Amino acid sequence: MTVKTLATMAFLVCMGTALAQQPPPRGEVGARAGAPAGAGAAQSGNGGLPTRDVDDRADRAARGLMSRPPLPANAPQPSPDPRNFDGTWFHEDSLTFYIGVDMFGNQLPFTDLGRKVTQRRWDSIATKGAPYIYASTYCIPTGQPLQFDLNMPFQVFQTKDRLDFIFEEYHGLWQISLDPDKVPLPGYMGPSVAHWDGNTLVVETKGFKEGFWVTGHGTSASRDAKLTQRIRKVQTGDKWYLEMIYTLDDPTYYTRPWSWARQYAWHPDMTLFKEYNCELQTGAKDGLDPSLVAEPQD
Amino acid sequence: MNVVKDRGVLASVVFALGLLPLHATAADAVNLEGMWKITAPQSSFKPEGGSIPFTDKGRKRYQENKRLRAQKKFDDYDIATARCASPGLPRLMITPERFRIWQRPGVIMIQFEWNRLYRQIDMGGLIPQRRVGALASSPGGQGDDEALVGRAIPIAKGQWEGDTLVMNTEGFSDHTLIDDLVPHGYDMKLTERIRLRDSDTLENRITIQDPEFFTKPWQTMVSYKRQPDAVFPERVCLDTLNLEHWPPGKGR
């Protein structure tokens, strides 16, 4: 094993835990919708929690990552069937560290417990610099929102009664049954059952094995949550997307359901995945960053 | 099952498939899709024609691995068992759990039940592939040179030879084992010849080359039986390890 190989492997392995372990450098956190850069500018009126989304848009723009090269002219197109999602997709937009508002601009409707948990998680990263250990840190399934948000590709394999989403990151797998008589077993990602509403796939997941972090800086969902994802294939200009509207119905942490939206671009140029062998690090006795701390339990 | 046995027919099928839209499911000449499971569970490979032709170094490492196993020092030689890290190849092909084959234009995906792992076979014809994080201004969008990094499960290069899928894999790390004990190095090369023995039986003839550890290439054969289609239970290997540091406090 060469030093170069070790260093490169360490980089690859650490990519998955970096999100959980590293607070964004100062000046690289910016709010959406043209808000001033810096999380502090958005922290008011919500008990110290950001009142806008916090993401890496400014950083990505500085690194030239907001505009990706176009696909070559001979690139394959998605299926013309609007109900066929087969193929490779990629979240090429900025990574949202924290969701401050729903898709309509409303503040998140926290219950007291939801605010307490979310505040604790935000503070651990943004102000204390001592992030908590959670699913992403360990390389176990993170729940759908974070799994999709991380900027790595996924592939959809679809049959008449199911869809399998295979993710590069965490070698993740999300399975959806279109047959209500074949409900998957509960897990970190499910069980998920879907039906078609026109050409929109409506996926409902309830019975999570654990609560999950919706974003890497602490937007939270309890294990009682019901997550609905409305997924449809859309074309904008010459680009194809999977549009996904998430609705979180979690009376433990929120007083009412709330929604946010994401889009995942068609990327047949990312079909061959990198290896993501994160257990090599996280399964080791000294594999976790010692600066990470266990989260207090309620 | 559409098994093509004749080159002329094969050529016709390939031509016809070329006219299909790229989202077509049966993208290659032989349809191997479905759920499969090893016929006879095994933790090691049985070499055809006798014993494994170890070099001195290979035999020494093998004996050392046996000693470490007896002492239950798994982390010193088998990080798949100790940490749930990827077991690598060809070991993953003798998993006692199921796997599913998906065939798509230019690529075959093998999705394993064990710890949600997958394996990809590049069948050629894909558009140039980009790396995550590649800069827009970077020629070809290559963000890093992953080819320099050995993998537990490198992407194989595949091609059809009649009704046989031939997969060549190289570019390994030396972190993994061939099975539960047999070592290999960076220079291991695998050739797998996969074909349908009948509609419900898949066979995989594996040739292993690694001059650092073996005096000559050696072969072994594994077969799999077709299984009913089903959703996999969510397998999380780390949850099954009895680790002192796990879990100290995951998010609830």
Interface residues (C-beta under 8 A of the other chain):
Chain A: M1 K4 T5 T8 M9 L12 R63 G64 L65 S67 R68 P69 L71 P72 N74 A75 P76 Q77 P78 S79 P80 D81 N84 D86 G87 F90 R121 Y132 I133 Y134 A135 Y138 C139 I140 P141 N151 M152 P153 Q155 F157 T159 R162 D164 I166 E168 H171 G172 L173 Q175 S177 K182 P184 L185 G187 Y188 M189 G190 E210 G211 F212 W213 S220 S222 R223 H267 P268 D269 M270 T271 L272 F273 K274 E275 N277 E279 L280 T282 G283 A284 K285 G287 L288 V293 A294 E295 P296 Q297 D298
Chain B: P21 L22 H23 D75 I79 A82 R83 C84 A85 S86 R100 W102 R104 P105 G106 V107 M109 Q111 N115 R116 L117 Y118 Q120 D122 L126 I127 P128 Q129 R130 R131 V132 G133 A134 L135 A136 S137 G141 D144 E146 L148 V149 G150 R151 A152 I153 P154 I155 S173 D174 H175 D229 A230 V231 F232 P233 E234 V236 C237 L238 D239 L241 L243 E244 H245 W246 P247 P248 G249 K250 G251 R252
